[in-house]
């Protein structure tokens, strides 16, 4: 039981920190019951508790962190592969036959609220009056915890809408609080991000995986974009995103560098989830969940034809290189083996979050080492472009939009594995010059879909765009979809059973 003055937490399989060449693993296990007074007694213990708060970002269990199901299986970008009876609840999300007992709905709720709880443990333990932890360490840990809590609440409210807000470690009775408006949740996220940004460091090449000022401001910009009832939210999103772009981030020359284990710590990363091989359960299990069954995977994530059709082509038919970086298709290898279209009912297999057998053999398929990037620069540039366009500054939206397109097309100049390497195909992803707001809106939305394909953002974007966009996007593949009923996932049955005040 969680009580106000007693809490239990485990720090054993947490690996955050790092550095490109030095990935420290804090593998000292802390088990048992502690009060803030007898645990937060040193800098080392404060850091252990803070590291534990990062755990809910990880994909070391593809079933526990099922945001990929809610973010993409529910969208028009992917379907749940294999037969409907295998992980049937994921198929139910695909078809919008979603009950409160759905395992994916339950898993995302539990995972991200566990993250909130771990953040509150840190914040309670380092409350004013704790003199056992140095001021510098306490300040850093508090800022990290506030950022992480904001991120977890962002995922929760975009997925479920009205949810309970917990800002401290509570007794079981205290935790029975009603769901409050999404506006109130967004306001708390904005507060946490603003306070965290003030105390977090600027991005560092030796701290990949740690929260930074850039991560806090990037999340703040995205929250402003989603917080549509907030006055001047487009202006706030645009100016905050612009600040992020001044912090030293740069788009990588090759788009695929963001999805390769060899180049995962790079100049574009704003927030990354370090997934490490070894014996501590820190590998990326999505490597197994997404790979085809014939080579040791589970085959639960198939890209759709609709997504493939979204990618632009050059005058001569050459395709946006992001298509083949994102998925495998007929006539193109699946990493280091020939692609077999029978692997997938859609004819496509995702390549993001997956690695070739030469890197991760079948015997350890569930221990991938590709990172997940919840926040990267291209995402924030497109946030900026959208906010500028919607705020009436369409001409200014072109620069961040075209920066993303330029990097995509110029992969041909930096990746010698692409056919025709060294020359950008004529007419491929040209700079956009249109300044008509409605036309530019469609272009930005299409660009965002291609750039962030299969990165678990799509469903939440589709819903944010509104019913007139969502219905033609989702109804062809999911005739049960109803915008009013399905814009948010149902609150899980476990929470309904535990919290009689949930719908008060």
N, C-alpha and C positions, 0 to 999 in steps of 0.2 A: 504494500500500500504506500502511496505517496502521502507524506504529511508535510505540514508547513516547516517543521524543524528537522525532519529526518528525510534523507533521500538515498537512493541506491543508484550507482552508475558504474559501468564497466569501461575501463580504458585498456584495451588489449589489442584489438585489431584495428587500430587507427594509424593511418600513415598520412600525415599531411606535412607538409614542410618540404620542403625541400631543396630546391636547387637542382639544376640540370645535372650536375655531376655528383651531387651529394644528397641522396634521398634518405634522410634520417627517419628511422622508424621508432616511435615511442612505444615500445612493446612491453613496458613494465605494466603488469596487470594490477589493477586496484579493484578489489571486490569487497563488498560488505556495506554496512550502514554507517553513514557519517553525518554529523551536523556541520553546518558551515563553519562553526567555531573550531571544530577539531580536524577538518580537512583542509580548508583554505588557510594553511599555516605557513606556507612557503611559496616562493615563486615557482618552484618545480611543480608543486601540486596544482597551482592555478593554471599552469600551462597544460598539464595533463587533462584537467577538466575542460579547458578550452578546445583541446584537440578532439576530445570526445564529441564536442558539439558539431564537428565537421562530418561525423560518420554518416548522417542521413543523406549527404550528397552522393555517396558511393553507389556503384552498381555491382558490388561484390555479390549481390543476390538479385538476379533479374526479376524474380517474382516479388521480392519485398519492395524494391523501388520500381514500381510499375508505371511511372510517369510516361514511359514510352507508349503504353497502351492508351492512356487517356489523351496524350498529346498527338499521337499519329495514327494508331489503329482506329480511333474514333473519327479521324479526318478522312479526306479524299486522297491522302498521300500513300496510305498503306492499308493492308488487310492482315488479319491474323491467319497465318498459313496453316497447312496440314488439315486434318479433318476437324469438324466442329466439336467433336467429343473430347479432343485433347486440349486442355485448358479452355473448357467450354465457356467460362465466364469472360474470357478475352474475346471470343467470338460473339458473345452477347453484347459487348461494348461496340464491336464492329457493326452490329445490326441494330443497335439502340433498343435492345430488349434488356434493359439494365435495372436490376432490382437492388435495393439497399444492401442485400447480402452479397453482392457481386465481389469476388475476391480482389479484383484490381481496384475497385472503389475503396474497399477496406484497406488494402495494402498501402495505397498512396496516403490516405488519411493517417494511418498509424505511423508510417515512416516519417512523414514531415512533422506531425505533432510530437513524435519522439525527439526530433531535432529541436523543436521549440522548447520542449522540456529541458533538454541539455543546455540550451542557451540560458534559460531561466535559472538553472542551477548555478551557472557561472555568475550571472548578474546578482543573484541573492548572496552568493558566497563572497563577492567582492563589493558588497554594499559599503556605504560610508561608515567609517569606524573600524574597518579592518586595517590594522597597522602591521600585520604579520607579512603581508605581501608588499613588495616595493611599489612605489607610486608609478613608476614607468611600466612595470609588468601589469599591474592592475589596469592602468589606462589602456594598454594594448589589448588585454584580454576582454575588457568590457566592450571596446569598439568592435572587436571581432564577433563577439556574441550578439551584439545589436545588429550587425550586418547580416549574420547568418539567420537570426530570428526573422528579420525582414524578408530575406529570400524565401525561407520556409513558408511564411505567411503569404507571400506573393503567389507561390505555387498553389497553396491551399485555397485562397480566395478566387483565383482564376479558375480553379477546377470546380469548386463547390459553391461559390457565391457567398451567401450569408453563413458565417461560421462563428463559433465561440472564440473569444480573445483571452488568452492567458498570458499575463505579464510577470508572473512570479510562480514559484513552486507552491502548489496549493494542496490542501487536504482533499480527500475524495469528495466530500460534501461541497467544498468551495469550488471544485472543478465543475460542478453541475450548473454551469452558467448558460444563459440562452445564446443562440446565434444572433449576431448583430449585423448591421448593414455592411455591405461591401465598401461603401464610402468610409465607414469608421475603420475598417481594416486597412484600407489604402492610406488613410491619414496616419495610422500607427506605423505603417511601413515607411512612409515619407519621413516621419519623425525619427525613426531608428536609423534610416539611411543618412539623413542629414547629420545626426549626432555622431554616427560612426565615421563618416567622411572627414569630420573635423579632426579626428584623432588617429586615423589610419595612415600608414605611410604611403608615399607615392610608389608606383609600380617598381619592382626590383627583379632583376634577372636571377637573383638567388633565392627568391621566395615564391616560386610557382606553387600554387595551391593555397597560399595564405590570402585572406581578405586584404584588400588594399583600398586606398582612396578611390582609385578608378573603378573598382568593382562596386563600391557603395554608390558612386555617382551614376554609373551605368544602370544599376537597378533602379535608382531614383528616376532616371529619365524614362525607363520603360514603365514604371508605375504611373508617372504623370500621363503617359500616352494612354494607358488603360483607364485612368481615373477621369472618365468623360464628364462627370458632373462638376468637376472642379473648375472654377473660373480661370480662364487663361491656361488651361492644361496643355494646349498645344505649344504655347509660347514657353511654358516652363519645361516641357519635354525637349524642345529644340535647343534652348539655351543650355540646359544641363548636358545634353548630348554633345554640344559643341565644346563644353568644358572638358569632357572626357577625351575628346580628340586632341587636346593640347597637352596631355600628360605623357606623351612619348610613345604611344602605341602606333604601330604601322601595319598595314595589310601585308601579309606574306606575299612573296612573288608568285608562289604556286598555291593555288587554292587547297590542294590536297595536303599541304603541310599541317593543316589543322586536324587531320584525321589519321596521321601516321605516327606510330610509336617512336620512330627515329627523330621526328621533328615536332613533337607535341608541345614542347616548351619553346614558344616562339614569340615574336613581337606583336602578334595579333591577339594573344590570349589576354583576357581581362579577368576571368575566373575559370580555373580548370580544376578538375577532380582527378587527383593523382591515383592512377590504378597501377599497382605494382605486382609483379610476379613474386612467388615465394610461398611460405607456409602459413602466413598470417591471415589468409582469407581476404586479401586486398586486391585480387585481380578483377578484371572486368568480365563478369559472367555473361554479359550481352554478346560476347564473342561466340558463345555456344548457342544462346537463344536465337540469334539471328542467322547463323550459318546453316546451309542446307544439310539435311540428314545424311546424305550420301558421304559426307566428309566429317561426320561426327557432331554436327549441330542438331538443333531442334526444329529449325525451319518455321519460326513463329512470326516472321516479319517480312511480308512481300510488298514491294512497291507497286503502285497501280499504273495502268496505262494513262490515266488522267495526269499523274505527276510527270510521266515521261513526255507527254504532249505539251507540258508547260514550258519546256526548255526551248529556247530559240535556236534557229539555224542560220548559217551564213548563206550568201547568194548561191554558192555551189553545193549546198546541202550539208556542209560540215556542221557538226552540232556543238552547242555550248559545251565546253570541256567539263563543266560541273556535272553533266549527266553521267558520264562514264567514271568520274571520280566518286559519284554517289551510289551508283548501282551497276550491276552486271546485266548484260543482255546478249542476245544471240549475235554471234560474230565477234564478240569481245571476251577476252579472258576474265575469269574470276580470280584476280590476283595471279597466282602462279600455276593455275590449272585451267583447262578449257571449260567454258561455261556450257552447262547442259540445261536447255530450257525446260526440261521435264522436272527440274528441281523445284519449280514454282508454278502454281496455278495461274499466276498473272504473266509468267514469262520473264520475271525480273527478280533479282536478289539484291538486298542492300549491301553496300560495301562499307558504309560508315559504322563505326564501333566494332568492326570485324577485322581480323588479320589473316594473312596467308599462312598456310601450313608450315612454311619454312620458318616462320616466327613463333607460331604457337601450334605445335603438333596436336593431333587428335587426342592423345593421351592426357593432355592438360587443356582441353578446349575451353574450359570454363575459367581459365586464369589468363585472360587477355591483359595487355598492357597499354592499349590505346586509352587516352584520357577522354572524358566528356567535358566539353566546354559550355557551361551554362550561359556564359557571357563572352562574346568576342567582338572585336572592333567592327566587323562588317554588319553585325546585327545593330549596333548602335548608330552606325552611319545611316542605315535604313530607317531607324527610329527618327533620326534627325530629318531625313528627307521627307518622311510621312508627316511629321509634325509641322515642318515648314510649309508644305503644300496645303495641308488642312487649315493651317493658320493664315492662309492668304498670301504666302510668300513663295509662290510656285517657282519663280526664277531662281531663288536661292536654294531650292530643293535639288536643283540639277547637279551641283558640285558633289555632295555626298553620294547621290545615286550613281553618278557616272564614275566615281572612284571605285565603287564596288564592281561595276561592269568592266572597267578598264582592267582590274586585276584578273577577272575571270577570263577575258579574251587573251590577255597577255601571258596566261599560263603556257600558251604555244611558244612563247619566246624563252621560257625557262625550264620546260619539262621535255627532255629529249625522248621520252616514251610516247609522246603524242605524234600522230601521223602529220607530216608536214612541219615538223619541229623547225623553229626559226622564223616562221612567217605566220602572221595572223591571217586567217582566211578572210577574203573580201566580204564585207558586209556583216561580219560576226559581231554581235553585241555593240553596235555603234553608240557613240555618245547620244544621249537623249537631248533634244532641243525644244520639245513641246512644253508649253507653259500653260495650256488650258488645264484648269484644276481637275476636272472630271477625267480627262484623258490621262493626265499624269498620275492620278490616283490609281487607275487600273494598271499602269506601267509599274508603279512602285510595288503594288500588291503582287504582281507577277514576279517581279525581281526578288522580292522577299521569299516567295515560295521556292524559287530556284536556288537562291543562295543558302537558305536554311533547311533545305530538303532533308527529311528524315532525322532531324535534330530535336524532335518532340515539342515543337512550337506551333505547328500548323493548326490544330483544332482550336486553340485559344485565339489565334489570329482570325480564323474563319468566324467564330462567334463574335469577336470584337467588331468585325466589319458590318455586322447586322444581318437581319433576316433576308433581305433581298439578295445578299451575296451568299449567305449560308445555304439557302434552299437549293439553288441550282448546283452548288458545289457538292452537297452531301446527299440529297435525295436520290440521285441516280443509283448510288451504291448502297443506300440504306433507306428504303422506303418507309421505315418506321420512324425516321427522324421527324421531330416536331420542334421548331425553334424555341417556342415558349417553354415546353416541357423539358427539353434536352440541352438548353444553353449552359446549364450546370449539371454536374453529376449529383445523384442523390446522396444525402448525408448517410453514412454507413449505419447498418442496423446495430452494430456493436455500440455506437455512440448513442443511438436512440434508446437502447436498452439501459445504458449506464447513466444517461442524463435526462431525467424527467422534465427539466426546464428548457430543453433544447429549442422547442418551438413556442416558448412562452411569448 
